[in-house]
């Protein structure tokens, strides 16, 4: 292990550790969780589309026929 930055004040010592396949996989999973959480927060922050806008734009689910 290689010491990258050392604080003389007795604080944290940052060390560079070898990135193994397990650590890489764990980091990847962690990133995916963060991205998913951010996507949910963005979706919740957007105002829901109004019904009038959906009807005017021919709204409805794709692949579902609308009866008139």
C-alpha positions in Angstrom: 0.0 0.0 0.0 1.3 3.4 -0.9 0.7 6.5 1.2 -0.6 9.3 -1.0 -1.2 12.1 1.4 -0.3 12.2 5.1 -1.5 14.8 7.6 0.9 15.7 10.4 -2.0 16.8 12.6 -2.9 13.2 13.3 -6.0 13.3 11.1 -6.9 10.9 8.3 -4.2 9.2 6.3 -5.2 8.6 2.7 -3.8 5.4 1.1 -4.0 4.1 -2.4 -5.2 0.5 -2.4 -5.2 -1.9 -5.3 -8.4 -2.0 -7.2 -9.4 -5.7 -7.3 -12.3 -7.1 -9.4 -14.4 -7.4 -6.2 -13.8 -3.7 -5.3 -14.5 -2.7 -8.9 -17.8 -4.7 -8.9 -18.9 -3.2 -5.6 -18.1 0.3 -6.8 -20.1 -0.3 -10.0 -23.1 -1.5 -8.0 -22.8 1.5 -5.7 -22.7 3.9 -8.7 -25.8 2.2 -10.2 -27.7 2.7 -6.9 -26.7 6.4 -6.8 -27.8 6.9 -10.4 -31.1 5.2 -9.7 -31.7 7.3 -6.6 -31.0 10.5 -8.6 -33.3 9.4 -11.4 -36.1 8.8 -8.9 -35.5 12.2 -7.2 -35.5 14.0 -10.6 -38.8 12.2 -11.6 -40.4 13.2 -8.3 -39.3 16.8 -8.7 -41.0 17.2 -12.2 -44.6 18.3 -12.1 -47.0 15.6 -13.3 -48.4 16.1 -16.8 -51.9 17.5 -16.8 -54.8 15.5 -18.3 -55.6 18.3 -20.8 -52.1 18.2 -22.2 -52.3 14.4 -22.6 -55.7 14.5 -24.5 -54.6 17.4 -26.8 -51.4 15.5 -27.7 -53.3 12.3 -28.3 -52.1 10.9 -25.0 -52.7 7.4 -23.7 -50.6 4.4 -23.5 -48.7 3.2 -26.5 -50.1 0.0 -28.1 -53.5 0.6 -26.5 -56.3 1.5 -28.8 -58.6 4.3 -27.7 -62.3 3.8 -28.3 -64.3 7.0 -29.3 
